[in-house]
Amino acid sequence: MNFKSIPQTIPLGVLAIAAFLAMPALAAPSNGFGINGGYVSTSRDCGGCSANNSSGFTLGIDYQFAISERLSISPFLQSSSETSSAASGITIGHGVGGAELRYWSGNVFTGVHLAEYSEVGVSGPFAIGGTGLGAGVVVGWESPNNGLYYMGQLDSATVRYSGIRDIGLTGFRLSAGYRFK
């Protein structure tokens, strides 16, 4: 075996994941209620709809249950208010409720979640909405001292509107929060 070719054959991502998983658990996740807020951006795959992309502000709450020094479960609720980048006068709201499983390595966590997603689009007196299931991933850092935390989240869901075909949603959230310990 030629050891000089090993770095070329192992993707950098695999090495990064292996290094992350090998880190010692410096601090266990904390139980507690958390609140967060930040930026959200959503894209839609809806076959040419006028409100294809939107961005705005997100707010969320969760309660984290530590189930070991490396795992936690967090039921959560998030909402957002967004404006369309393609069509003026359209406001889009999202609600997300679900549960997230987090793996901890020190104060850094990665996780996956399943959730129910809802979307409402409003233009003047008219509104239309839909719901659907989806999933996502999260990565973040939580301070061991004061409860502050930061996280980035990617979501993907399929929302069914009444009388309209399914719409695929892809969302990105970047939030800062505080956990009451």
N, C-alpha and C positions, 0 to 999 in steps of 0.2 A: 504494500500500500504506500502510496506517495503522500506523505504528511503535508507537503507544500500545497496540495490541491484541496485540503480539507476546508480552509476558510472560503474557498470559492464554491464549494458544494453545499455548505450549510448556510441557509438564508440568515441574514442579520436579525430578522424578527424572531426566529427560533432561539437564537443566542440571547436576545433581550428577555424573552419570556422565561427561559431557563434561569437566567441571573435573577429575575424578579422572584420566581418561585423558591429559589435557594436562599433568599434573604431571611434572616431570623425574625421571628415575631417579636418586635421590640415593645409593642404595646397592643393590648387586646382592644377590640372595638368596644365602645361604650353604649350602654342602654340610654335611651333618652329621646325626647321630642326635639325635632329640628324644624327650622324655617329657613327658606332660601329664596333668592330672587336673582334675576339676571337677564341675559339676552337670549332670544330664541329666533331661529330662522327655519322656515318650512318650505319645502318644494312639493309640488303636486304633479302626478302623472295622470292627467285627465283628458288626454286627447285634444289639446288646444283650448282649454278653458281660459278665460280672461284673467283670472286671479291665480296664475300659476305659482308665483313665489310671494312669500310674505315674511315680514320680520317684525319684532316688537319686544315686549317685556313679559317675563314669566315670573310667577310666584308659586311656591310649593311648600308643602308640609310633609313630614314623615315621622315615624316612630321606629327607632332602631332597636332590635332585640339581638343581643350577642348570644350566639348559640355555641361558640367555642372561641378560643383566642385567635382563630383565623377566619371564622365565618360569622356573618350576621344576616338577618332578614329584616327588610324595611318595607312595610306597607306605606304607600305614598299617594298623595294627590297633588296634581299640578294644574295650573291654569295659565292661559296667556291671552294677551290682546295684541293683535298684529294688524298691520296695514299692508295692502297689496302693493307690490312694486310695479305691477303691470297695468292696473286699472285704478284710477283715482276714485275715492269715495267708497271703497269697499273695506270694511273692517272684518277681520276674521278672528274668531275666538276658538281656543282649544281647551279641552279638559281631558286629563289623563289620570286614571286611577288604577293602581296595580300593586304588585309586590316585587321586590328586588332582592336577589341573593348576592351578597358581597363577599369576596375573598380578600383578606387583609394580609399585607406584608409590611410590618411596622405601622406607620401612619398612612400608608398608601393603600387604596382599595381599587379593585376592579370588580365589575359585577354584570349580571344579566337580569333583565326583568321581563315580565309579561304584564300586559295592561289592556284595559278598555279605553279606546280613544274616541273622543267626540269632536266634531268640528261644526261651527256655525258661521255662515257668511252673511253679512248684513250690508245692504246698500239702500239707504233711505228707509222707507217703510217696509221694505221687503227683506225677508230672511229665509234661509234654507239651511238645513242641517242634516248630519248623518253620524252614525256610530260604527265602530268596528274593532276588531282585535288586532293587536300588534305586539312587537317585542323590541327590545333595545339593549344597548350596552352602556356602561358608565365607567369612568375612571376618575379618581379623586384623591384628595389629601385632607386629613383631619388633624388639627392640632391636638396634641395630647394634654395641653395645659389649659386652654381657655375655651374650647368648644367651637372655634371657627373652622369652617371647612370650605373647600372649593371643589367643584366637579364639572366635568364635561360629559354630555350624554348624547348618544345617537339613537334615534327611534325610526322604526319602519312599521307602518300599519296600512290596512286596507279598510277604507271607510265606505259604507253603503248609504247612499242618499235615497230617499223615497222616490221612485220613478226615474232615477238616473243611474247610469252604470257605476260600478265601483271605481273609487278614486284611490290611488296609491299615495300615501303620505310619507315623506322622509323629513325628519326634523333633527335639528342640532340645538342643544341648550348648553349655555355656559353660565354657571351660577356660583354665587358665594352665599354661605349660610352660617347659622349658629345652632349648635346642639346644646340643649339644656341638660346637663349631666347631674 
